[in-house]
Amino acid sequence: MPVPEIDLNSLLVFDAVAEAGSFTAAAERLGTAKARVSIQVSRLEAQLGAMLFSRTTRRVALTDAGRQLHEECKPLLLGLRDALDQVGQENGKDGLTGVLRVTTSVDHAVQSLAPALAAFAGLHPLLQIDLRTGDRVADLVGEGIDLAIRLGWLRDSSLRAVKLGEFEQLLVASPAYLERAGRPKRPEDLARHDWVALTLLPTPLTWKFTRRGDTRTVQVKSRMRVDAPGALRVMLGGGAGISVLDQYSVEADLKGGRLVRLLPDWSLPRAGIHAVYPPGRHVAPKVRAFIDFYRDWLRQR
């Protein structure tokens, strides 16, 4: 039986629907109409003689045939995108083009990344910018994201990363809490204080403090937990307890007196700012260019 000639665009549309989980989201990602996406997928199914998606009123899911096709085609499509992007961008005369999709936490976007992207866009007028914010860790491949800026420590070893810089972690609480509960004088005192845990961290209840070669590991207890640095900062400002936040998040609150730094003679491990991008043979010029730009931006701060 002869293999049908498949339009590559149909495979790209199929891949977008498979990753996005809906025709509407895939259409938004591709910048086209939902009806066109549906037609392309139906045409591909007719050519292959197999249903690739099971459709309901609420969601679209891959069938077994669709899952097999997606697993086989995904590496090839990623390689093709990388190759086309590499050739097109490096040989273009008008600078960077296309769409740069970047994700980071809400706080980091507000504090640093959003103004940096605005400045970068001004240097590359033909480049479109798509900034996606959220405190969950995004699936770069599944959501079609070019670059993630992540703070802290990386967990996913399948991705590639470049360290852009470091930042301090600061132990803080509000004046109201300290007036009520007292001020800790040494790391061990934290065990008897109210602690608000940031669950995004790999070990939110274990902290290592260092001072002139003296290292102490403290285990704290928490009845309050939160999954976003912004919410943690507000809770601390409201007197909920003590916790650790990055230097960027608490800078304004420290200057305004809403939070107080504790145990300033003791330091916590410095965390990293990383540019993370999906696996693949090539790094797109737009991604390389922004990584270099943002590294310099952070250094100037």
N, C-alpha and C positions, 0 to 999 in steps of 0.2 A: 504494500500500500504506500503510495507516494506521500512524502511529508508535505503538508500544506505550506504555502508561502505565507509567512506571518509578517505583518507590518510591525516594525520595531516600536512605533508609537503606541500600538495596542499593548505591547508588553510593558512599556513604561507606565501606561495608564493602569493596567492590571496591578503592577507593583505598588503604585500610589494608593489604590483602593485597599490592597492587602495590608499595607502599613498603617493607613489611617483608620481602617475599620468601618468606613462609610463612604458612599458616593459623594455626599455633600462635602465632607472634609477633604477628600481627594481632589475634588473640583477646585476648592479654595487653594490647595497646595499647588495645583498645576496652573491656576489662573485661567480656568475655562468654565464652561457651563456644565451643570450637573447632567443635563440631558446628553451632552456630548460624551461624557465619561461613561454613562450607561450604554450608549450605542457602541462605543469602542469595546467595552467588555463583552457585550452580547455578540458582537461580530467575532471576537476572539474565541468565545465559547463555541460558536457555530463552526468556525474553521477547525477547531480541535475536536469537535464532537463530544465535548464533556462540559458539565457544569462546574464552574470554578468557584462560585459563591452560592451559599444558601442565603436567601433574602427573606427578612421578616420586616414588619412595620417599624421595628425599633433598631435593628442592627443588621450588619452584613458579616458573615463568617465564611472563612475558606472551607471548601469541601476537601475531601482527601486528595482529589486530583489537583485542586487549586493549591493546597499546601505543598504537594510534591513539586509542582511547577515553580512555585515561589522559592522553595529551597534551592532548586537547581539554577534558577535564573538570577537570584539575588547577587551572588558574587560577580557574575558576568556583567550585570547592569551597573554595579558599583564601579567595576573596572572601566567600563565604557564611559560612564559619566566623568570619571577621573581623567581619562585620556582626552576626551573632547574638551573638557574644561582647561586642561593643561595647554593643549595646542591653541585653542581659541583665545585664551587670555594672553598667552605669551606672544602671539603673533598679531594681536589687535593693536590698532594705532590710536585708539581713543581711551586707553587706560582700562581700569577694571569695569566689568559689566556683569549683568546677571543679578542674582539675589544672594545676599549674605545673611544666612539665618543663624542667629546667635541666641543662646539661652544662659541665664544665670539666676541667682536668687533675687527676690524683690528688693531687698535692702542694698545689695551690691549694685544693682542696676541704678537705683536712685542716687547712691553715693558716688559712683564712679563710672560704671560702664555706659550708661545712657549718654552723659555728656561727651564721653570719648567717641562713641559711635556717631554722635552728631558732628563732631569735628572731622572724623574720618570720612563721613558722607560728603562733607564740604569739599574735601580734596578729590573725591571721585564722583562727579555729578551723574555719571551713567550707571552707577551701582545702586541697587535697591537694598534697603536694610529691613530685616524682619527680626525684631527683638522680642523674645518670649521669656517672661519672668514667672518664677514659681519656686517654692522651697523644696519641692520634690526633685529627685534626680531624674532628668529626662532621658528617654531612650533615643540616643542620637540617630542611630540607623533607622529605627522604626518611625521616627517623627521627621526624618529628612533634614536634620539640623547639621549645619556645617561645623559649628564650634560652640563649646560650652566653656564658660569661665566658672571654675569651681574653687571654693575656698576650703581649706582644711587639709584632709588627708584623702587620697584617692583609694578607692576599693576595687574598681573594675579594671583588671589587668589586660583585658582584651582591647582596650582603647589606647590611643597614643596621646601623650601629654608633654607639654613644655612648661617648665616652672618659670613664672613671670616675676615672682617676688615673694616676700614673706611679710607676715604681720604678727604683732603681739597679741596675746590673749590676756585680758585683764579681769581680775576678780573685782566685782562691784556689788554695791547694794545702795539703797536709798537712805538719806538721813533719817527718815521716819522709822525705817526698820532698825537701824543702828541705835536709835534712841530707845526703842522698845526692847531690843534683844542684846544690846551691847556690841562692842567692836571686837572681832577676833584679833588676837595679838600674835598668834603663830598658826601654822597650817593645821596642826592637830585640833585647834579650837573649832574648825569648821564642822567636825563630826557632830557637834551639839546644836548647830544652827539649822534653820529652815533653808533648804536648798531647792532651787527650781531647776529641773533638769532639761537640757536641750536634747531631744531624742535623735536629732540628726547626727550627733556625734557617735563615734564607734564605742566609746566608753564614757558615757555622760556622768557616771558616779565615781569615777576613779581619776584622781588628779595628782600629777607629780610636780612638786615645787622645788626649786633650786636656789641656793644662795651661797656664793663663794665656795663652791665645791661640796656643800652640804645638800643632799637630796632627800626629800621626804615625800612618801606616797600616802595620800589621804583618801579614805573611802568615806563618801558622804551618803546621807539618806535623803530621800525626796518623796514628798507626798503630792507634789505638783510637777507636772511634765508638760512640755510644749514642743511643737515640731517646727517652729519658725522663729528666727532670731528677732524679728520685729515685734512679735507678740511677747517674747521673753523680755525684751527691753521695757515694754510697757508694764508688764507684771512686776518687774523689779522696781520700776519707778513708783508703782502703787504700794510698795512695801511688802511684797510677797515673800522676800527672802534674799538670799545671796546666790550668785551664779557667775559664770564666765562668759564674756562676749568679746568679739574682736575689736581692735582699737578703732576701726572706722565706724562701727555701729554706735559706740559710746562716746565718741569725741564731743559731740554737741552737748550731750547730757552731763558730761563731766565739767565742761566749761560753764554750763548753766547752773551747776549745783544740784541737779535733779538726781544724779548718782555720784557715789564716792568710790574712789579706788581703794581697795583694801590690800594689806600686806605688800606695799610697794617695794620693799626690799627683797621680796621673793619673786622669782620669775617662773612662768609656765612655759612649756615647749612652744616655740614659734611654729606657726602653721603656714602653709604655702598658698599662693594664688597660682592656679594652674589653667592653662589653655588646653582643653581636651577636645580631640576630634576623632571621628570614626576611623576604623581600620581601612586600609586601602594602599595601593601602590604609590599614589601621588597625593601631594597636598596641593589643593587648588591655590593659584596665585592670590586670589582674594583673601583666602584664609591666612596664607603666609604673610601677606601685607598687613593684615589687621593685627596678627600676633606681634609683629615687630613694632607696629604703631602703638599698641596698647602697653607693651613692655616699657617703651620710652615714656608713655603717659604716666604710668605708675611711678617710674623713677623720678619724674619731675615733681610729683606730689610729695 
